[in-house]
Amino acid sequence: MTAGKPGVKRKQGQLPLPSRKKTKTVHLTTDDLPWKTISRPKEADLGDGFDGLLELEEVDDVQVVYEETEGGKVVKFKVAGEKSEEDERGAAPSEDMTVLDEESPEGEGSETVPDLPEESFDSESKMPNWHPFSLHPRLFRALHSEQFLTPTPIQAAALPLALKGRDVVGVAETGSGKTLAYGLPILHYLLMQATHTAGKTAQSRRELRALILAPTRELALQVSSHLNTCLNHLAAESSSASGDNKAQETDQGSSVPADAETSEGQGRKKGKVKQKRQSGDVTAGPKVPPLVSVVAIVGGMSAQKQRRLLSRGVDVLVATPGRLWDIIQEDDELANQIEKLRFLVLDEADRMIEAGHFAEMENILRLTLRQAEDDEVEPVPDMGLGAAEREDAEDSKQGVKEGEMQTFVFSATLSKDLQRNLKKRARPTKRRNDKPASTLDDLLMRLDFRDPSPAVIDLSPEGGVVATLQESKIECLSSDKDAYLYYFLLRYPGRTLVFLSAIDGIRRLLPLMDLLGLPAFPLHSQLEQRQRLKNLDRFKSTPHGVLLATDVAARGLDIPAVDHVVHYQAPRTADAYVHRNGRTARAMRRGFSLLMCAPDERKIVRALMRSLGRQDEIPEMPMELHMLDKLKARTQLARQIDSAQHKVRKENHDRNWLKEAAEAMEIELDSDFASASEGEGEGAPSKRVRKATNAKTAAMKAELKQLLAQPLVARGVSTRYITSGSTSIADDMLAGEYHETMVGLKKVEAGSDLVPVKKRKKSKVKAEVEEWNGFSSEN
Ligand SMILES: Nc1ncnc2c1ncn2[C@@H]1O[C@H](COP(=O)(O)OP(=O)(O)OP(=O)(O)O)[C@@H](O)[C@H]1O
């Protein structure tokens, strides 16, 4: 039988699924076939509603051979041009081309832990700032090759405590490296364990050791990708040590992996490894399981695939509560394993409540509680000790006992009250019938910290503002926000993330941006997951791209080089303001945020500034009002075109719907209905009216095209004589500060032309920034 002759097409990430009972195959390695992407013409883009088809691929000249073996039926793919097995008589079948029986011993069950070479890394001289943490040499190496030469402040504060077995509640500004602050201690522990069991054969599936809960799918995928990046360095090394070249070949392809299945200890090494392999550096050999596996389980992706992955066993599971709870309900073993976790992490814990995951979260957290019998909190007897002795006694109470679960809770925003409560907290009892709590405080107070006094690290900046962030605001009418946004996007080109409070707003703004020629992409919860990831990737690769997002993108997303955040609508809470702003000015880079405030939003803005403890006014963004008027004309026209197009689309849709419904029910439309569906009945627009509407829309489009082609010239600028006028553009041209779309304005970064209001006390934060040189400011 020949598959794909010529050009079998498949959906990317989906594999042909022959009946498992008959062939008993694992489908993963069909990915090794030489699939070729078929480029799809732009006009074939089916839009947002399209159900998950990202790309088409085809494969040619592949022969499928079924072979009976002792382990069951094995499927092999023979690629034309490859040597046949007979040619290679005696040699083991090429692993790349063999799909193993899922139920064969290699599929699951026993695993051989790879034999590891003696390792060392000269951290003292190469990584002096990391050296004191005595991490596993492989982690040092990974950090070194990522060029993370200095721990960030939250990492420096959390690591010693976490490595000592303490429970840690960490609060630090957005983009400050919290993922590795909890991730490194977990990976360190697991690697140390793996090193100890190296060379032995593990009899059963891997036990789940760490569970990381994240509020959004994107964040969960990003965290697993981040941890896998550290592990990739391991894979590359362990492959050269153990001959495993398989693990690195499945590439996630992007910083946010397209599918959870691909994130098992693998990642961005594809190109390099393939090159190595060609040059013969890596010896082919048997498939070796990853030393430490990290898998993401999120909604919106195949639950079946995710169950299959879990059934093979993973070390670290990164999950959103909703999907995880669905799976736990059908998987008792997973539930048992969660009861015996070694690490539990809540990332962006406060958002988990907002995201409506409360019930699932609580159910999962219940599994991690200790049994009621040992819940008695031992009172600390006051035996008349002195201060030093009391401190020693306190010390000995700290940390979890050997083998017990460590809990890490991290966020950029946790209320001070909550942090105080956590410090004083007593252990909760395992009461199955507890009423669900309704706030974050309740939820966290329900966490069963094994550490009698969890360490609380609060490095959140004063007022919630990161030192490298420049804030600004515009006060304007709601109806003018489109024009102001348009002005901002033209005036300060850069990668801009625009937050709106409702999906409807995104749906309205998106066609407008399109008509105005701005590259905008939507991101909200009603988009299919693949489309969400695809839009994120497009945004990342478009330097002047605009992402129109709801708060689904406010937390944790680490999109490199977001230059600006715009709050098109004021956020409802202070936390949302902090987290939205946190998508820019990350990792010590500069960033800019613009808050658009309509009169009816002033009250909210005042309240949120008060709750952030801010006294200073946010500076106003300067506007060239003369140009703004021109831009208003453009946006108004674009809005008219959009509503005309929308009307036509709706009429077409209604007409088609009527026709399709009649066809489906095998009813013949009577003449009245039929003429209505043709737009000729009573109340329906006649063909003539439709024609006239189309002509009007076309005329408006032509007018807009003309407006867009006109240069935007600042007041007082002469375009005829560039050295005259009250503002000479010749000087700017010579200095290279010439703004390409707004003639007469200097090309400057957003924020550099703000009129300063009262100065905030930033000197302390600035000193810290200068002291910590982990990031270069402009990369
Ligand atoms: N020690 C380090 N040196 C340099 N870069 C680092 C270091 N640690 C982390 N980073 C990088 O900093 C960026 C931000 O890290 P991370 O996403 O963990 O921040 P965060 O504090 O979790 O942010 P948020 O609160 O928004 O979720 C990432 O791109 C990460 O790779």
The ligand as an SDF file (V2000), in Angstrom:
LIG
                    3D

 31 33  0  0  0  0  0  0  0  0999 V2000
   18.3480   35.4160   35.2190 N   0  0  0  0  0  0  0  0  0  0  0  0
   17.8720   35.8600   34.0820 C   0  0  0  0  0  0  0  0  0  0  0  0
   18.6240   36.5890   33.2550 N   0  0  0  0  0  0  0  0  0  0  0  0
   18.1480   37.0610   32.0790 C   0  0  0  0  0  0  0  0  0  0  0  0
   16.8780   36.8270   31.6290 N   0  0  0  0  0  0  0  0  0  0  0  0
   16.0690   36.1190   32.4220 C   0  0  0  0  0  0  0  0  0  0  0  0
   16.5110   35.5720   33.6570 C   0  0  0  0  0  0  0  0  0  0  0  0
   15.4880   34.8820   34.2040 N   0  0  0  0  0  0  0  0  0  0  0  0
   14.4560   34.9940   33.3450 C   0  0  0  0  0  0  0  0  0  0  0  0
   14.7850   35.7240   32.2670 N   0  0  0  0  0  0  0  0  0  0  0  0
   13.9280   36.1110   31.1290 C   0  0  0  0  0  0  0  0  0  0  0  0
   13.0750   37.1680   31.5750 O   0  0  0  0  0  0  0  0  0  0  0  0
   11.8100   37.0930   30.9180 C   0  0  0  0  0  0  0  0  0  0  0  0
   10.6840   37.2050   31.9400 C   0  0  0  0  0  0  0  0  0  0  0  0
   10.6410   36.0490   32.7500 O   0  0  0  0  0  0  0  0  0  0  0  0
    9.2640   35.4550   33.3270 P   0  0  0  0  0  0  0  0  0  0  0  0
    8.2830   35.2140   32.2200 O   0  0  0  0  0  0  0  0  0  0  0  0
    9.6190   34.3050   34.1930 O   0  0  0  0  0  0  0  0  0  0  0  0
    8.7370   36.6950   34.1880 O   0  0  0  0  0  0  0  0  0  0  0  0
    7.5760   36.7560   35.2670 P   0  0  0  0  0  0  0  0  0  0  0  0
    8.1390   37.4140   36.4600 O   0  0  0  0  0  0  0  0  0  0  0  0
    6.9690   35.3990   35.4520 O   0  0  0  0  0  0  0  0  0  0  0  0
    6.5240   37.7400   34.5800 O   0  0  0  0  0  0  0  0  0  0  0  0
    4.9130   37.8480   34.7860 P   0  0  0  0  0  0  0  0  0  0  0  0
    4.6520   38.3470   36.1580 O   0  0  0  0  0  0  0  0  0  0  0  0
    4.4720   38.8120   33.7600 O   0  0  0  0  0  0  0  0  0  0  0  0
    4.3950   36.4700   34.5780 O   0  0  0  0  0  0  0  0  0  0  0  0
   11.7950   35.7790   30.1590 C   0  0  0  0  0  0  0  0  0  0  0  0
   11.9720   36.0700   28.7930 O   0  0  0  0  0  0  0  0  0  0  0  0
   12.9720   35.0150   30.7000 C   0  0  0  0  0  0  0  0  0  0  0  0
   13.5290   34.1710   29.7460 O   0  0  0  0  0  0  0  0  0  0  0  0
  1  2  1  0
  2  3  1  0
  2  7  2  0
  3  4  2  0
  4  5  1  0
  5  6  2  0
  6  7  1  0
  6 10  1  0
  7  8  1  0
  8  9  2  0
  9 10  1  0
 10 11  1  0
 11 12  1  0
 11 30  1  0
 12 13  1  0
 13 14  1  0
 13 28  1  0
 14 15  1  0
 15 16  1  0
 16 17  2  0
 16 18  1  0
 16 19  1  0
 19 20  1  0
 20 21  2  0
 20 22  1  0
 20 23  1  0
 23 24  1  0
 24 25  2  0
 24 26  1  0
 24 27  1  0
 28 29  1  0
 28 30  1  0
 30 31  1  0
M  END
$$$$
